[in-house]
Amino acid sequence: MASSSATRDMYAAAKLMALPGIGPARANRIMRSLAGTTVGTVWDAMESIHLHPRIAELLNAEQLAEWQQIDDKLQSQVGQLLDMQAGLITILDEAYPPSLLSGLDNSAPPLLFYLGNASLLAKPGVGFCGSRDASKKGIGVARDCAEQLAENGVVVISGNARGVDQTAHHAALEAGGSTILVLPEGLLGFRVKKALEPVWDWDRVLVLSQFLPGAKWTVSNAMQRNKTIVGLSQVMILIEARETGGSIDAGRSALKMGRSLYAPVYEGMPETATGNRLLLEEGAKPLKKSRKTGRANLAMLFEELFAYML
């Protein structure tokens, strides 16, 4: 069982995010006003608001009143997380990924709930986004790229959806590498997908959620999750994106954040993969097959990735 202090600290952070009208930017302002303290101090500050008047200035009367109402359901959910050995990284922690903060700035997730190996956040990572219904060729390209990255010690980052995402996760683990799954819902809804069970290894996996423990999948959550994948990644690979939707939005987010974006080019690409063609016109780099190896040519990607680390 988790300690009472750990439960209080995680509950305080979750409660802050659950207040009406509190989004990432406002939560970050509040968290930063407590820089140098623990998250638990948010609880103390709200219980004795006169001790921290700067917090009172950032909340309205409705939010202050809401704080006083103990949320039994939320407390129970936090207890379940801690029983699962889940952890929490806040925007104030040294372990918070600098690339996520630099990429998303004030809209960076204030909280990252996690299961697994959090040290993977400190390693170089390449993100994958793409169609849930990718062609056989597209799935093969995703698998090949993820394998090569894993073989070179690069963490593969994606969103655990069917298609490109799960292919990338599976290929990385099967090749002996590591992977980060970024969820569009709360951690309490997470289950290891059947296809990943044979290769699953908690020492080489990190499951992340920026949402409250019991949050359900929504389109908005999925879009926010995609931006987090981009923020965590030094380089992005986009496979068979449609003209609209989450994948092309993630690609454009990558370009906006200054991330290198690679879009594979190959014969037989589906007509539905209009997004790849559009992003190539907007600044994405073509990723082609090496004539020498017959595999995706990641030479330039690796050069950029390791230059980024220097």
N, C-alpha and C positions, 0 to 999 in steps of 0.2 A: 504493500500500500504506500502511496505517496505521503510525504510529510504534510502537516497542516500548513506550514509556511509555503511549500511549493504549490499546494492547492490554492492558497490565498493569492499568491503572486500571479498564477495563470488566470485565475478567476477575475482578478482586478483588470488585467489586460483585456480579457474577452469582454468583460462588462463595459469597459470604455468603448470598444468597437460596436457594442450592441445598442448604445444610446441613440435615440432618434436624431437624425441629422448629422451624425458623425461619420465622415468619410475619411479616406486616407490622409488628405492634406490637413484636415483639422486635427485628426488624431496625432499626426506627426508634430504639429505645433505644440500640443499638450505634452507629448512624450519628451520633446526637446526642452520644454520648460522645466523638466525634471532631470535634465542631464546630470550625470554624476551620482544618481540615486538608483535604487532597484525599482523594477516595475511595481513591486508591492507598495512602494511609496504612493503610487497613484491611489490605492485603496485608502491609505492613511490620510492622504491629502483631501480626499473626498469626504471621509468620515469627519474630519475636523477641518472644514474648509478655511477657517480663519488662519490656519497655519500656512496655507499656500494661496493667498489671494490672487496670484497671477493665474491660477487655474480657473477660479470663479469667473474671471474676465473672459475666458474662452468658452464658457458654457452658458446657455440661457436657462431661464427658470424651469422650463419643462424638462430639460436634461438633468438639472440638479435634482428635481423631484424624482425623476425616474431612477437616478442613482440610489436613492434611499430605499427603493423597493427591491428587496432581496429576490433574485430570480432563481428559484429552486431548480428549474429545468436546466438553466445554464450551469449552475453549480454541479448538478448531476453529470452533465456532459463533460465538464472539465475533470471531474473525478474519474470518469471512464477513460478519458485521454491519458491521465496519469497512470491509471492501472495498465494501460497498453504500453507504458514506458515512453510515451510521447514527450517531446521537449518543445521549448519555445525560444525563439530568437527574436528580439525586438530591434527596432531601428537604432536603439542606443547601445547595443551590444557590439563588442569588437568582432564577433563572429558574423555580423551582418555583412553580406557580400557588397563590397565597394562598387562593383560593376552595376548592381541593381540600383543602388542609390544614385550613381552618376547618370544612369540611363533614364530613370524615371523621376528623379528629383523629388519634389513634394508629393507626387502621386505614388511614390514607392510604397509597397505594403508595410504598414507599421509593425505588423506581427507576422511571423512565419512559424506556424505549428509544424512539427516534423516527427517522422518515424525513421529510424535507421541511422546511417552514418553521416552525421552533419559535417565531418571533415571534408567531404567531397565538394563542399561549397568553396573551398580554398584552392581547388585544382582547376586547370584550364578546361573550359567546356564549350561544346558546339551544340547548338539547338537545332531540332528538326521540327518542321511543320509541314503539313500536306494533307492530301485528301484521305478521308476515311474509306473511300472507294477507289483507291489508286489501282492502276492497271498492274498486271503481272510484271511488266517491265519496270514500272515505277517502284513497286515493292522490292524488286531485285536491286535497284539502284540504292534505295534506302538501306537495305541490308548490307550491301557492299561498303557504302560510306561509313556506316556505324561500325562495321568490323574493322576497317582500316584505322578509324579514330581510336577504338578501344585498344587495338594492338600497339598503338603509340602513346598510350597513357592518357588519352583525352577523355573526359567524362562526356557521355552522351545525354543530352537534356531534351525531354519532350513531355507531352501532355497525357499519356496513358490512354488515348482514344484508340479505337480500332484503326486498322490501316497502317499508315506511315508511322504513327507514334509507337504502337506496340511492336512493329517490326524493328524499329530502331532500338528500343529497350531490349528486346530479346536478342538481337544480334550482338549488342555490346556485351551483355552478360555471357552469352554463349562463347564469345571470343576471349573471355577472361577479364573483361574490363568492367567499368562502373557506369552507373546511370542514375539520373535524377528524374523522378516523376513529379510533375507539377499538376496539382489537381484543380478542377473547376468547382469543387465542393469541399465541405468540411472533412476532416480526417475520419470522423466516425463512420462515414459512408464508404471508406476504403476497404477493398478486398483485393488480394492478389489475383489477377486474372488467370484463368486456367492455363492459357497458353504460356504464361510466364513461370508457372510453378516449377517445371523441370530445371530451370536455370536460376531460380531465385536464390539470392544470397544476401542476407541483411548487411553483411560487412561491406558489400559493394553496391548497396542501394540506399538512396535517400528519397523519401516520399514527403513532399512539401505541400502545405495548404496555407493560403493567406486569408482564408475565410473562417468564420466561427465554426466550432466543432460540428454542429448539426446542420450546417448550411447545405442546401440542395443545389443540384445543377441548374443553372439558368444560362441563357444566351449571354447575358451581361457578364456573369461570372467567367464563362468560357473565354470571352474577349479579354477580360482583365488577366486571366491566367496566361493567355498567349503573350501579353505584354511582359509578364513576369518571366516567361521563358526567354524572351528576347533580352531582357535586362540581365539575366543570369549568364547569358552566353556571350562569348567573345566574337563568335562567328555563327551565322545561321545558314541552314540548307533548306530550301523550299522545294517540295516535290508535288507536281501536278495540282497546283492551286487553281481554283475556279476564278471566274471574273469577279465574283463577290463572295463574302463570307470570311470566316476566321483566319484561314491560311493567308489570303492575300493581305488582310489587315495586319497580320503578324509580319509579313514581308515588308510592308510599308513602314511599320513601326521600327523594324530593323534599320531601314535606310534613314529614317528620321533620327534615330539614336546614334547614327554613325557606325553601325555594325556592318561588317562585310556580309553581303548576302549572295549566296550561290544558288543558281537555278540550273539543275541538270538539263542538258539538251541531248535528245536521243531520237532515233528513228522510231516511228510508231507512237509518238506521244499523243494521247487522246485529244480530240477536239475540245473536250471540256476543260483542258488544262490551259485555258486562256490567260489565267492569272500569271503563269510563268512567263508567257510572252510579253505581257504588259510590264511586269517588273523588270525584265531584261531591258526594256526601253527606258525604264525609270531609274536604272542604275545598278541593278543586280548583275552579277558576273556569271557568264556561262560556265557550267561544269560539264566537261566532256570526257569521253573514254580515252584512256591511254592506249596508243597503238602497241606499245611495248608490252604492257601487262594485261591488257584487255579489261582492266578495272577502271573505276572512276579515277581521274587524274586529280589527286588532292595536293599536288606539290605546292601550288600557289597558296592554297588554303593553309597548309602547314607553315609556310613561310610567314604569312600574316599572323597566324595564331601565336607563334613563338616570338615574333617581333613584338606583339602586344604584351607579352609577359615580361619583356626586358625593362 
